[in-house]
Amino acid sequence: MRCALRTRNVASVTAPELLGFDAFTTGLTLASLLALLLAVSAVGSALRNADLSSTAKTMWVLVIVLFPILGPIVYFGVRSDW
């Protein structure tokens, strides 16, 4: 008697199927981690900058937090001392 269920060969199972992710989600995860690292470093840099007033620091932190990709790029682009 034949079994009604089809079984797959173990060698045909790929890593993304086994682990549940593919190249798109891996790339998206790496891009998100890069954006987070960039935002955290920009916030730290803005808060340590002695040339900025407290109001300017607050505004930069808000811009960086609200726009986590574009905010740090603009902050580091405008800054001239790095």
CORZI-V358208 format. One record per residue. RES is the residue in three letters. SS is DSSP state (alpha for helix, beta for strand, coil for the rest). BURIAL is 1 if it has 9 or more other ideal C-beta (glycine too) atoms within 8 Angstrom, else 0. Layout:
res:RES ss:SS burial:BURIAL
res:RES ss:SS burial:BURIAL
//
This chain:
res:MET ss:coil burial:0
res:ARG ss:coil burial:0
res:CYS ss:coil burial:0
res:ALA ss:coil burial:0
res:LEU ss:coil burial:0
res:ARG ss:coil burial:0
res:THR ss:coil burial:0
res:ARG ss:coil burial:0
res:ASN ss:coil burial:0
res:VAL ss:alpha burial:0
res:ALA ss:alpha burial:0
res:SER ss:alpha burial:0
res:VAL ss:coil burial:0
res:THR ss:coil burial:0
res:ALA ss:alpha burial:0
res:PRO ss:alpha burial:1
res:GLU ss:alpha burial:0
res:LEU ss:alpha burial:0
res:LEU ss:alpha burial:0
res:GLY ss:coil burial:0
res:PHE ss:coil burial:0
res:ASP ss:coil burial:0
res:ALA ss:alpha burial:0
res:PHE ss:alpha burial:0
res:THR ss:alpha burial:0
res:THR ss:alpha burial:1
res:GLY ss:alpha burial:0
res:LEU ss:alpha burial:0
res:THR ss:alpha burial:0
res:LEU ss:alpha burial:0
res:ALA ss:alpha burial:0
res:SER ss:alpha burial:0
res:LEU ss:alpha burial:0
res:LEU ss:alpha burial:0
res:ALA ss:alpha burial:1
res:LEU ss:alpha burial:1
res:LEU ss:alpha burial:0
res:LEU ss:alpha burial:1
res:ALA ss:alpha burial:1
res:VAL ss:alpha burial:0
res:SER ss:alpha burial:1
res:ALA ss:alpha burial:1
res:VAL ss:alpha burial:1
res:GLY ss:alpha burial:0
res:SER ss:alpha burial:1
res:ALA ss:alpha burial:1
res:LEU ss:alpha burial:0
res:ARG ss:alpha burial:0
res:ASN ss:coil burial:1
res:ALA ss:coil burial:0
res:ASP ss:coil burial:0
res:LEU ss:coil burial:1
res:SER ss:coil burial:0
res:SER ss:alpha burial:0
res:THR ss:alpha burial:0
res:ALA ss:alpha burial:0
res:LYS ss:alpha burial:1
res:THR ss:alpha burial:0
res:MET ss:alpha burial:0
res:TRP ss:alpha burial:1
res:VAL ss:alpha burial:1
res:LEU ss:alpha burial:0
res:VAL ss:alpha burial:1
res:ILE ss:alpha burial:1
res:VAL ss:alpha burial:1
res:LEU ss:alpha burial:0
res:PHE ss:coil burial:1
res:PRO ss:coil burial:1
res:ILE ss:coil burial:1
res:LEU ss:alpha burial:0
res:GLY ss:alpha burial:1
res:PRO ss:alpha burial:1
res:ILE ss:alpha burial:1
res:VAL ss:alpha burial:1
res:TYR ss:alpha burial:1
res:PHE ss:alpha burial:1
res:GLY ss:alpha burial:0
res:VAL ss:alpha burial:0
res:ARG ss:coil burial:1
res:SER ss:coil burial:0
res:ASP ss:coil burial:0
res:TRP ss:coil burial:0
//
